[in-house]
Amino acid sequence: MTHTRYAFVKANWHSDIVDRALDGFLQLIPAGQVDVFDVPGAFEMPLLACDLAQTGRYAAIACAAFVVDGGIYRHDFVAQAVVDGLMRAGLDTGIPVLSVSLTPHQYQETDHHDAIYRDHFVQKGREAAQAALQITKTRAGLAVAA
């Protein structure tokens, strides 16, 4: 019996927070069905997601990043480019690419904020797993009906 495989791509910036999304994802999808890939930052996720989708190995690909205002650049442009790139990767390849890329309005590197966002990323990881399972099931049903 073969198991459906999923890819999980995570950005290394703020990995103490971003990695919690993988924890949440693995609460619903067994680790044995998930290949995990690290990228330097959010901006590198769309290209790797496209590469992974083109292999045909994965039913869905989840990508997680935490894009914050560093005070030097407009983080909202980066976040928009990342989400647009992930959507394009999915549409161009026909493989669902899910975003767990969060851009908070208010973030400061404090223990309080870090705890809030770590918890939030666990929840978002679970939601991505639910979406991956649901879209996989729906698409399998379409294939059977065809």
Secondary structure, 3 states (H helix, E strand, C coil): CCCCCEEEEEECCCHHHHHHHHHHHHCCCCHHHEEEEEECCHHHHHHHHHHHHHCCCCCEEEEEEECCCCCCCCHHHHHHHHHHHHHHHHHHHCCCEEEEEECCCCCCCCHHHHHHHHHHHHHHHHHHHHHHHHHHHHHHHHHHHC
